[in-house]
Amino acid sequence: MSQLADFACHPDASRGRLHAEPECQMRTPHQRDRDRIIHSAAFRRLEYKTQVFVNHEGDHYRTRLTHSLEVSQLTRSMCRLMKLNEDLGEALALAHDLGHTPFGHAGEDALDEVMQPYGGFDHNAQTIRILTRLEARYAAFDGLNLSWETLEGIAKHNGPVLQPPRALAAYNQLHDLELHSYASLEAQIAALADDIAYNNHDVEDGLRAEFFTLEELTDLPLLGDIVLQVLSEYSHLEKRRQTHEVVRRMISRMVSDVMQEVQNRLSEKNVKTADDIRNLPRAVAEFSASMQEANTQIKAFLMERMYRHYRVNRMTSKARRVVSALFTQFLNEPDCLPPRWRDAAEGPRAQRTAEVVCDFVAGMTDRFALEEHARLFDPLFRY
């Protein structure tokens, strides 16, 4: 690994793991974390989990897996430019969406609603639960036994967690992640990479789905200027290639903005260590004010023209019904659960049963959730 900045998370200064393990002679602690995440079952399932479009909508739309890979690439690039711990940043980017339900935010909203009597549902806390408990692969411990830095970054990548959800609070009692402070700069960079990838690639997917046109983006700040430049310079190209050029330039602008803003904030503070970053009163990695305004308007445009499009609304309505029906059925009749999950549950509508059913439903892919719904509710479905 190349020379790291003083305020990076240095692998030789890792705070270790909940369950002590011998160090690997060939990999740093955070390289091991990355590898364990990639080999997990939860990571593989991201291939068939929705970003915006349900898996069967088309082969070229983003999934949770392709999105996570794109976030990882952006995170590594920015960490490299700033001499941060690329391996930690990559691990955080690859793991950040593991706790998402099937059918994207519609599935999460439905699961949170039915789980309200039992403590609610939060996808970020579910990611911690997956990494520390549900991925039961190793002989010596449950979960992946990731390093403190990786778990801290996942738990706090959006900032301090002053009122942690049930699952996160339970783990924090065993392994204090210092939820009151900010996360490392690597985690903050990964969170911004998520935002950059999400917005820009939703623009691309929305154009592919013909929810709007490039010309309709020209009134948006910054993005509109880039669209006008591309349409002028490459008027002879097909829309597909014009779209890619717009998205490529927008991502580059956003990354450059983040890098400059971070440098400005670091120069204002007497930052010498990763803990100095954690103990600052505000995040170091943020967009500039002008870029934040542009980003906010892009989000508002996407909300109006894409996320509330009638085709997406129909899908999300169906998704909510499927998730709610699956949860209610298994909660009332836990004997319908597969053996491993049934054995972990208790009686109908018990707290323990709700938690087991929540874990089972949250881990489903879009495809599996639809198949399970058919098995349970379609009288003509044949196993």
N, C-alpha and C positions, 0 to 999 in steps of 0.2 A: 504494500500500500504506500502511495506517495505521501510526502510530508503533509500532515494535517494542521489546520489552524489551531491555535491554542484553545479556542472556544468550541471546537468540534468534540464529539463524543469519542474519545480514544479507546480503541478496543482493549488495550492493556490495562485500562482503568475501569473496566466494566464492574458493576456492582454484583455481578453473578446471577445465579438462578435460585429459584425457591428450593429445588432439590439439587444438592451439590453433585457435580459430575466432573470427571477428569477433563482437563482441557484437551482440545484436539490439536495435534501437532501440525496439521496441514491447513487449518482454517481458523480464522478469528471467531470469537463468540457470535458476532453478528452475521458472518457468513454462514455459520451453522444454523442460526435462526432462519435466515433466508431459505436455506435448503430444506429445513423441516417444514416450512410453510408451503413450498412448492410441491413437496411430496405428500401433503395432507389430502385427505378425501374432501374436505371442505373447499380447498382450492380447486380441485378438479370439477366440483359441482358448479363453480361459477360459469363454466362454459354454457350451461343451460339455464342461467338465471337472467332475468330481464334487466336491461338498462332502462329503456323506455318501451321498446317494442317487444312483445312476447316472442319467444324463440322461433315459433313457426311462421312469423310474419315475413321473414326473408333471411338469406344467408349473409347479407352484407351490412346489416345493422349491428350496432355495438351490443355486446353482452357484458355482464359483470367481469368476465374473464378478460376480454379484449380491452375493456376500459382499465382494468387493473394493470395490465401490461403497458398501456400507454401512460398511465400515471407513473409507473416504475421508470420508464424511459425518461420522462421529464424530470423526475426526482433525481435520478442519477446524474443527469446533465447539470442540473443546478447545484447539486452537492459537489460535483467535480469542480465547477467554476469557483466555488467558494472554499474549496479545500476542506470540505466536511466529510464525514464518514459515509461514503457512497453505499457500503454494504448495509448499514443500518437504515439509511434512507430507502434502499430498495426493499428491504424486509418490511418496513412500515407500509410502503406503497402496495406491495403484493397482498398484504393481510388486511388492509383497511376495510374491505367490503365483505369479508367472510361471514359476518353476522346478518347480512341482508336476507330477507324472506324471498320466496318466489314472488314474481310479478311486481318487483320494484317497490316504490313507496306506497302503492295501493295495497299490496300485501302486508306491508309493515303497519299501515294505519288500521287495517282490519284486525290484525293480530293484537295490536295494542288495545283496541277497543274491547275485544272479547277477554283480554287478560287483565282488564282494569280491576275486577274483584280480587285478583291474585297478585297484584303488584305491577301490572302493565308490562310493556315490551319496549326495549330500546336496542336498535341494531348494533350500536357501538358496544354496549355492555354484552350483547350476545356474542360479539367477536371475541371479547375477553373470555367468555364462558367456553367457547369452542376451543380456544388456544390453551386454556388452563384445565379443562375438564373433559369436554365431549370427544375430543380427538384422542381416544384411548388406544394408542398404538404401541407404546413402549412398556416393557416389562416392569420397570422400576417405579413408574409414576403415571398418573392420568395427565392428559394434555400433552403439549409439546415441550414444556419446561423451557420456555424461551427466556432470554436474558431480561434483566430489569429494564434496561434501556428500551428494548423493543416493546415490552408490555406497557411501560410508561408512555411511550410515544403513541401507541394505539389508543390508550385510555384518554389521553389529554391532547390529541392532535388539534382539536378545535378550541383548546384553552383549558383553564382550570375547571375542575368538576366539583362544585361546592355542594351539590345535592346528588350524589351518585345513585344511579338505579340499583335495584336490589342485587342483581348479579355482580355488578362491579363492586359494590360495597362489601359483599361477602368475600370476594377474593382479596380486596384491599386489607381486610382484617388479618389475612395470612401473610401478605406480602405488600408492605406499605409502598405504594406508588407515588406518594406525596401529591395527592390529587389537588391540593390547594394552590399549587404553583403551575407555571407554564411548563410545557414540554421542551425538549431539546430543539435546537435550530433545525436539525434534520427532520424532526416530526413536523415542525411548522412549515418547512419547505414542502414536505409530502402533502400536507393539507392544501396548500396553494396549488400544487401540481394537480391535485384532484379537481379543484375548481376550474383550472385552466382547461384540462382535458374535457371535463364534463360539459362546460358551456360550448366550447368550440366544436366538439364532435356531435353535440346535439344539434347545432346549427347545420352541420353536414348531413346528419341523418334526417333532419326536417326537410332539407332541400331534396334529398333523395326520395322522401315520401311525398313530395310535392305539396307540403303544407303551406309553403310560401316560396317566393322566387328570390334570386339574388337582387333583382331590382328593388324588391320590397325592403331590403336591408339598408338601403342607401341613406335613410333618415336617421339611423342610429349613430351615436358619436363613435368615432374611431373606426368601428367596423364598417360604417358607411363610407368613410374615406378610402379604406382599403378596397372595398368592393368597386368603387368608382375607378380607382387606379387600375385594378385588374381588368375590368370591362373595357377600359380605354386601351391598355397595353396589349391585351390578348382578345380583342373582339372577334378574331377569326377562329378561336378555339371553341370546342364543344363545352356545354355547361358543366359537365362532370369535371373537366380539367380546370375550368375557371374556379369552380367551387373548391377544389383542392388547393389551388394557389391562394385563395382568400383565407382559408383555414390555416394554411402553413404560415402566412404572413402574420395573421392575428396571434397565433401561438408564440411566434418569435417576438412580437411586440410585448406581449404579456410577460414572457420570461425576462426580457430585458428590463422591463419596468420593475419586476420583483427584485432582480439583482441590484439595480440602482437604489431602490428604496431600502433594501437591507444594508447596503454599504453606507448609506446616509445615516441610518439609525445606529449602526455599530460605531460610526465615527463620533456620534454624540455621547456615547456611553463609554465608561471605562470597563469594557468587557474583556476578561482574561481567560475565563473558564466556561465550560458548559453549564455549571451551576450558576454562574453570573447571568447567563441567558435565562435560566429557569426562574430566577428570583427578581427579574425586572417586573415593573408594574403593568407592562403591556407587551404584546407580541412584538418580536423583531421583524418577522417575515409577514409583510402585508403589501397590498397594492398601494401605489400612490393615490392621492385623493382623486385625481382626474381619471385614473384607470379604474378605481373602485366605482366611480359614477358610471363609466362606460359599461363595466361589468354588470352593474345593477340594472341598467337599461336593457342589456342583452337578455338577462334573466327575465325581466318583465315581458319582453317581446316573446320569448320562448314560452312563457306561461300562457300568454294569451293565444298565440298562434299554433302552438304545438301541444303542450301538456293538457290544454283544455279543448283541443280539437275533438270533434264528435267521435272520430274513429278511436282515438286514445281513450276518451271517456267511456265508450262502450267496453273496451278492453279492461279498463280499471274497474268498472262496475262489475263485470263478470269476475274479475280477480278477487274483489272484496267478498263476493258471495261464495266463491269457492273456498277461500281461506277460512271464512267464518263458519261455513258448513262443516268443513273438515275438523276444525277445532271443536265445535260443539258436539259432533258425533263421537269423537274419540273421548272427549271429556265425560259424556254421559254413558258411554259404553267402552271403557278401556279394554275390555276383552277383544275388541276389534283391532287393537294395535298389534303389529308384528311382535313375535315372542320377546325379543330383547327389550323392547320398549314396554310391553305389557308387564314384564317381570319387574321393571323399575317403578311402575305406577302403583297407586293404592286403589281405593274405591272410587266410584263415580263422583265427580265434582269435588274431590279432595284437593287441597293445596298442592300436594306432591304430584298428583295426577295432572293438574293443570300445568305444572312446570315441565313434566315429561312430555306432555302433548305439545306444549309450546316449542320445546327443543325439536321434536319430531317434525312439526309443520314448518318451523322456520328453516330447517335444513333442506327442505324439499326443493328440487328444481321446478321450473314452470311445467315442464313435461310430466314429471312424476306427480305433481299436485293434480294436474288434469286427469291423469290416469287413475289416481287414487279416488278422486271424486266420482269418476265413472264406475269404478269397482263398487263403491258404496251406495250410489244413488241411481245408477242405470240398471233397471231390472233385466235388461237384455244383454248386459256386458258379460262376456265369457272370459274366464281366467285362462 
